[in-house]
Amino acid sequence: MTRQKKIRLSETGLIKLNALPKESGRSIKPYLRSLINKIVPYNKPNLEYLEILSELRLICSNMNQIALIANKSSYIDYK
């Protein structure tokens, strides 16, 4: 069963309430539900962070492939 609650906010409180969910990439309702369930919503990562994360994943994948070949062949060329 869904129930409604009305709250009163100051102008600055309303501005914050509208801004914070946008920063986390959510709408107001899911944002407030998260807070009620004691889950702190994190801000949505920026594009540069996501690009760096993608590059790091590729580097790690390459390193794992190199390590796999080195372990199979028991040979590592340091040159």
SEDREN-655476 format. One record per residue (C-alpha): z, x negated, y negated; residue number from 1; residue in three letters. Coordinates in nm, 3 decimals. Example, Ala and Ser with C-alpha at 12.3 -4.5 7.8 and 13.67 -1.06 7.14 Angstrom:
<atoms>
ATOM         z         x         y    nr   rest
ATOM     0.780    -1.230     0.450     1    ala
ATOM     0.714    -1.367     0.106     2    ser
</atoms>
This chain:
<atoms>
ATOM         z         x         y    nr   rest
ATOM     0.000     0.000     0.000     1    met
ATOM    -0.098    -0.136    -0.340     2    thr
ATOM     0.133    -0.096    -0.635     3    arg
ATOM     0.085    -0.180    -1.001     4    gln
ATOM     0.313    -0.355    -1.248     5    lys
ATOM     0.249    -0.375    -1.619     6    lys
ATOM     0.368    -0.674    -1.818     7    ile
ATOM     0.382    -0.749    -2.186     8    arg
ATOM     0.273    -1.089    -2.314     9    leu
ATOM     0.262    -1.256    -2.650    10    ser
ATOM    -0.077    -1.361    -2.783    11    glu
ATOM    -0.024    -1.720    -2.670    12    thr
ATOM     0.094    -1.603    -2.328    13    gly
ATOM    -0.219    -1.393    -2.288    14    leu
ATOM    -0.438    -1.687    -2.389    15    ile
ATOM    -0.268    -1.906    -2.127    16    lys
ATOM    -0.294    -1.632    -1.864    17    leu
ATOM    -0.668    -1.611    -1.924    18    asn
ATOM    -0.723    -1.990    -1.940    19    ala
ATOM    -0.527    -2.116    -1.638    20    leu
ATOM    -0.715    -1.920    -1.371    21    pro
ATOM    -1.048    -2.034    -1.515    22    lys
ATOM    -0.939    -2.399    -1.488    23    glu
ATOM    -0.859    -2.346    -1.120    24    ser
ATOM    -1.186    -2.167    -1.054    25    gly
ATOM    -1.019    -1.836    -0.969    26    arg
ATOM    -0.985    -1.497    -1.128    27    ser
ATOM    -0.652    -1.373    -1.260    28    ile
ATOM    -0.554    -1.163    -0.955    29    lys
ATOM    -0.582    -1.439    -0.689    30    pro
ATOM    -0.422    -1.686    -0.930    31    tyr
ATOM    -0.117    -1.463    -0.979    32    leu
ATOM    -0.095    -1.392    -0.604    33    arg
ATOM    -0.083    -1.766    -0.540    34    ser
ATOM     0.199    -1.809    -0.791    35    leu
ATOM     0.393    -1.521    -0.637    36    ile
ATOM     0.360    -1.687    -0.294    37    asn
ATOM     0.492    -2.015    -0.442    38    lys
ATOM     0.154    -2.188    -0.412    39    ile
ATOM     0.065    -2.388    -0.720    40    val
ATOM    -0.310    -2.349    -0.780    41    pro
ATOM    -0.475    -2.679    -0.866    42    tyr
ATOM    -0.745    -2.714    -1.126    43    asn
ATOM    -1.100    -2.717    -0.999    44    lys
ATOM    -1.219    -3.080    -0.975    45    pro
ATOM    -1.484    -3.189    -1.220    46    asn
ATOM    -1.838    -3.281    -1.116    47    leu
ATOM    -1.787    -3.657    -1.155    48    glu
ATOM    -1.491    -3.650    -0.915    49    tyr
ATOM    -1.695    -3.461    -0.655    50    leu
ATOM    -1.983    -3.709    -0.685    51    glu
ATOM    -1.748    -4.006    -0.636    52    ile
ATOM    -1.589    -3.835    -0.336    53    leu
ATOM    -1.933    -3.781    -0.181    54    ser
ATOM    -2.023    -4.149    -0.231    55    glu
ATOM    -1.695    -4.260    -0.072    56    leu
ATOM    -1.764    -4.042     0.232    57    arg
ATOM    -2.104    -4.209     0.275    58    leu
ATOM    -1.950    -4.557     0.243    59    ile
ATOM    -1.682    -4.472     0.500    60    cys
ATOM    -1.945    -4.339     0.739    61    ser
ATOM    -2.146    -4.661     0.705    62    asn
ATOM    -1.835    -4.873     0.762    63    met
ATOM    -1.748    -4.675     1.075    64    asn
ATOM    -2.100    -4.727     1.211    65    gln
ATOM    -2.076    -5.102     1.147    66    ile
ATOM    -1.733    -5.118     1.314    67    ala
ATOM    -1.864    -4.925     1.616    68    leu
ATOM    -2.155    -5.166     1.666    69    ile
ATOM    -1.930    -5.469     1.614    70    ala
ATOM    -1.681    -5.342     1.873    71    asn
ATOM    -1.952    -5.263     2.128    72    lys
ATOM    -2.127    -5.597     2.093    73    ser
ATOM    -1.808    -5.807     2.046    74    ser
ATOM    -2.001    -5.996     1.780    75    tyr
ATOM    -1.948    -5.997     1.404    76    ile
ATOM    -2.183    -6.195     1.179    77    asp
ATOM    -1.991    -6.319     0.875    78    tyr
ATOM    -2.301    -6.461     0.700    79    lys
</atoms>
